[in-house]
Structures are given as structure tokens and as C-alpha cells.
């Protein structure tokens, strides 16, 4: 087992924000690290190694022991159930998983057999099951908003931060399924063998001064 602490971080906004948070607690990387090309790098003191990972793969890297800890959205953890320990809510990367449909069809009445396009089939299935509605889920990996506009689906379940993309595609939110933020997670074995390092990291991130 590596002596340094390895962190798998979701690419994109969460990665940039995570680096800012790590820097704020004294974990810094060489200025010449080009994160547009590099998938991993060590901190200047060699105590931390960071992996830049596709968001949906972060739980797999952590659960499989390829990384000691990870930073990923709670939505991914809900959808991609893995045997990891959730340590803290990092309070950034706020989004909502929402049900939305074309404005011309709102307000929408749910019905059995309704076609729902989504990247989140597990969350969507649970949501509609709890309402007693059996829907037909269509798993898509992108351009979710296009599905109702092309009659591929009746509505969508998609993640949004501001709702701008939905509005720009003549979509309207119907209701929120859940809120999500970035979470710090840990491999269960690493939490035993690198307990102090992991808990110190969680403690330091939790006690960062709040931006005014």
C-alpha cells in the first residue's frame, strides 16, 4: 500500500474546486502541472497523489482500492452504489436532479408507461415507483433535453445547477427529486490503515474558512 494518500477526483468543475480547497489546506502542486493533459500528479511534498477521473468512475476507483479517497457528486453515489464510506459533505458543486418537460406540455400529469429520458435510471425508477407510477426509462448519456423535443421521450430526469440549459431548450422544471453536492468518500480498508491521514484531510476540509 502506497505511503502517500491517493485521491480520485471527478473531472470538470469539481476537480477545479477540489484543487482550490486542497490548496487552502496546504496541499499544493507544481505550477507547471498541465491538468488539461495530466491524469495524475503528486503534491509538492509528495504526501498526496491526485487522479483526475471521469465522475462516474470515481466510486469504482475508491471501492476497488485504486484510490484511498475520492471526491464526487452525491448524485453519482446514489446512482452508482459502491461499498465506500461517505465521510463529509464538501458543500460545493450544488445541483438538483429534476423532472422536466417541454413548456407546451406543462403542467404535466404523470401516467403509466410514460417515457422518461435520463442518465439517472436508478434514481428515476425509485422516484416514480414511490409515486406508484410505472414508467419506461430511456438511458441516455448526453443531450437529454433533446429527447422530448424529438418525441423520444415524454419528459426527462436530469441534473441542473441553474436551470439555464433547460430553459434554453424550451423545457420547464416540474419537480425536484433531490439536491446534490460534492462528497468526500473513502475506501474501507484505507480508512483502517490510513485512518489518521484520511480523518485529518476530512477535518481540514470541514474547517475551511467560509467564503464571504
C-alpha positions as CSV (number, residue, x, y, z in Angstrom):
1,X,0.0,0.0,0.0
2,X,1.4,3.4,-1.0
3,X,2.5,5.7,1.8
4,X,1.1,8.7,0.2
5,X,-2.7,9.4,0.2
6,X,-4.3,8.9,-3.2
7,X,-7.3,10.9,-4.2
8,X,-9.6,10.3,-7.2
9,X,-11.4,13.5,-8.1
10,X,-14.2,13.9,-10.6
11,X,-13.2,15.8,-13.7
12,X,-14.6,19.2,-14.5
13,X,-15.9,21.8,-12.0
14,X,-15.5,19.5,-9.0
15,X,-11.8,19.0,-9.9
16,X,-11.0,22.7,-10.2
17,X,-12.9,23.4,-7.0
18,X,-11.2,20.5,-5.2
19,X,-7.7,21.8,-6.1
20,X,-8.7,25.2,-4.7
21,X,-9.8,23.5,-1.4
22,X,-6.7,21.4,-1.2
23,X,-4.5,24.4,-1.8
24,X,-6.4,26.2,1.0
25,X,-5.4,23.5,3.5
26,X,-1.8,23.5,2.4
27,X,-1.8,20.8,-0.3
28,X,-0.2,22.3,-3.4
29,X,1.0,21.1,-6.8
30,X,3.8,22.4,-9.0
31,X,2.6,25.4,-11.1
32,X,3.8,23.7,-14.3
33,X,1.3,20.7,-13.9
34,X,-0.9,20.9,-17.0
35,X,-4.2,19.4,-15.9
36,X,-5.5,19.5,-19.4
37,X,-3.1,16.7,-20.3
38,X,-2.2,15.1,-17.0
39,X,-4.4,12.5,-15.3
40,X,-2.3,12.3,-12.1
41,X,0.3,14.3,-10.2
42,X,1.9,14.4,-6.7
43,X,1.7,17.3,-4.4
44,X,5.0,19.2,-3.9
45,X,5.6,17.4,-0.6
46,X,4.8,14.0,-2.1
47,X,2.2,13.4,0.6
48,X,-0.8,13.4,-1.8
49,X,-1.3,11.9,-5.2
50,X,-4.3,13.1,-7.2
51,X,-6.0,11.3,-10.1
52,X,-8.3,13.2,-12.4
53,X,-11.1,10.7,-13.1
54,X,-14.4,10.6,-15.1
55,X,-17.1,11.3,-12.4
56,X,-18.9,8.0,-12.9
57,X,-15.7,6.1,-12.4
58,X,-14.6,7.7,-9.1
59,X,-16.7,5.3,-6.9
60,X,-15.1,2.3,-8.7
61,X,-11.6,3.6,-8.2
62,X,-12.2,4.1,-4.5
63,X,-14.2,0.9,-3.9
64,X,-11.6,-1.1,-5.8
65,X,-8.7,0.3,-3.8
66,X,-7.0,2.1,-6.7
67,X,-7.6,5.3,-4.7
68,X,-7.7,5.8,-0.9
69,X,-10.3,8.6,-1.1
70,X,-12.4,10.3,-3.7
71,X,-14.3,13.5,-4.3
72,X,-17.5,13.1,-6.4
73,X,-21.1,14.3,-6.6
74,X,-23.6,12.7,-4.3
75,X,-25.8,12.0,-7.4
76,X,-23.1,9.6,-8.7
77,X,-23.0,7.8,-5.3
78,X,-26.8,7.4,-5.3
79,X,-26.8,6.1,-8.8
80,X,-23.6,4.0,-8.7
81,X,-23.9,2.1,-5.5
82,X,-20.5,1.0,-4.2
83,X,-19.1,-0.2,-0.9
84,X,-17.4,3.0,0.2
85,X,-17.5,5.2,3.3
86,X,-19.1,8.6,2.8
87,X,-17.1,11.0,5.1
88,X,-18.2,14.6,4.7
89,X,-20.4,16.9,2.6
90,X,-17.9,19.3,1.0
91,X,-20.7,21.9,0.4
92,X,-19.7,22.8,-3.2
93,X,-20.9,21.6,-6.6
94,X,-24.6,22.1,-5.7
95,X,-27.0,20.7,-8.3
96,X,-30.5,19.3,-8.4
97,X,-31.9,16.2,-10.1
98,X,-35.2,17.4,-11.5
99,X,-38.1,16.2,-13.6
100,X,-38.6,18.5,-16.6
101,X,-40.7,18.6,-19.7
102,X,-41.5,20.8,-22.7
103,X,-43.1,24.0,-21.7
104,X,-46.1,23.4,-24.0
105,X,-47.0,20.3,-22.1
106,X,-46.7,21.8,-18.6
107,X,-48.3,21.2,-16.2
108,X,-47.7,17.5,-16.9
109,X,-49.7,14.7,-15.4
110,X,-47.7,11.5,-14.8
111,X,-49.1,8.3,-16.3
112,X,-48.2,4.6,-16.6
113,X,-45.9,3.9,-19.5
114,X,-44.6,7.4,-19.7
115,X,-41.3,7.6,-21.4
116,X,-38.5,9.2,-19.3
117,X,-35.1,10.0,-20.7
118,X,-32.3,10.2,-18.2
119,X,-28.7,9.5,-17.2
120,X,-30.1,8.5,-13.8
121,X,-32.2,5.4,-14.3
122,X,-31.9,4.1,-10.7
123,X,-32.9,7.4,-9.1
124,X,-35.7,8.0,-11.6
125,X,-37.1,4.5,-11.2
126,X,-37.2,4.8,-7.4
127,X,-38.8,8.3,-7.7
128,X,-41.7,7.1,-9.9
129,X,-42.1,3.8,-8.1
130,X,-42.6,5.7,-4.9
131,X,-45.4,7.6,-6.7
132,X,-46.9,4.3,-7.8
133,X,-46.2,5.0,-11.5
134,X,-44.5,2.5,-13.8
135,X,-42.5,4.4,-16.4
136,X,-40.4,3.4,-19.4
137,X,-36.9,4.6,-18.8
138,X,-34.6,5.5,-21.7
139,X,-30.9,5.7,-20.7
140,X,-29.0,8.4,-22.5
141,X,-25.5,9.7,-22.0
142,X,-25.9,13.3,-23.3
143,X,-28.3,15.8,-24.9
144,X,-31.1,14.7,-22.6
145,X,-33.1,17.9,-23.3
146,X,-33.4,16.9,-26.9
147,X,-35.3,13.7,-26.1
148,X,-38.8,15.2,-25.6
149,X,-38.3,17.7,-28.4
150,X,-37.8,14.8,-30.8
151,X,-40.6,12.6,-29.3
152,X,-38.1,10.1,-28.0
153,X,-39.5,10.7,-24.5
154,X,-42.3,12.5,-22.8
155,X,-40.2,14.0,-20.0
156,X,-36.6,13.9,-18.7
157,X,-34.9,13.4,-15.3
158,X,-31.7,15.4,-15.4
159,X,-29.2,17.2,-13.3
160,X,-29.2,21.0,-13.3
161,X,-27.5,23.8,-11.3
162,X,-29.3,26.9,-12.6
163,X,-31.9,25.5,-15.0
164,X,-30.4,27.6,-17.8
165,X,-29.9,24.7,-20.2
166,X,-33.4,23.5,-19.7
167,X,-34.9,27.0,-20.3
168,X,-32.7,27.5,-23.4
169,X,-34.2,24.3,-24.8
170,X,-37.8,25.3,-24.0
171,X,-38.0,22.9,-21.1
172,X,-39.7,23.6,-17.7
173,X,-38.9,22.1,-14.3
174,X,-41.8,20.0,-12.9
175,X,-40.3,19.0,-9.5
176,X,-37.0,18.3,-7.8
177,X,-36.1,14.7,-7.0
178,X,-33.1,15.5,-4.7
179,X,-30.3,18.1,-4.1
180,X,-26.7,17.0,-4.5
181,X,-23.2,18.3,-3.6
182,X,-19.7,17.0,-3.7
183,X,-18.8,14.4,-1.1
184,X,-15.5,13.0,0.3
185,X,-15.6,9.2,0.2
186,X,-13.1,6.6,1.4
187,X,-12.1,3.1,0.6
188,X,-13.0,1.0,3.7
189,X,-9.6,-0.7,4.0
190,X,-7.7,2.6,3.6
191,X,-9.9,4.1,6.3
192,X,-8.4,1.5,8.6
193,X,-4.8,1.6,7.6
194,X,-4.5,5.3,6.8
195,X,-7.1,6.5,9.3
196,X,-5.2,9.5,10.7
197,X,-4.3,10.8,7.2
198,X,-7.9,10.5,6.0
199,X,-9.5,11.9,9.1
200,X,-7.1,14.8,9.1
201,X,-7.9,15.5,5.5
202,X,-11.6,15.4,6.2
203,X,-11.2,17.6,9.3
204,X,-9.2,20.2,7.5
205,X,-11.6,20.4,4.6
206,X,-14.5,20.6,7.0
207,X,-12.9,23.5,8.9
208,X,-12.0,25.7,5.9
209,X,-13.0,29.3,6.4
210,X,-16.2,30.1,4.6
211,X,-16.1,32.5,1.7
212,X,-17.9,35.7,2.4
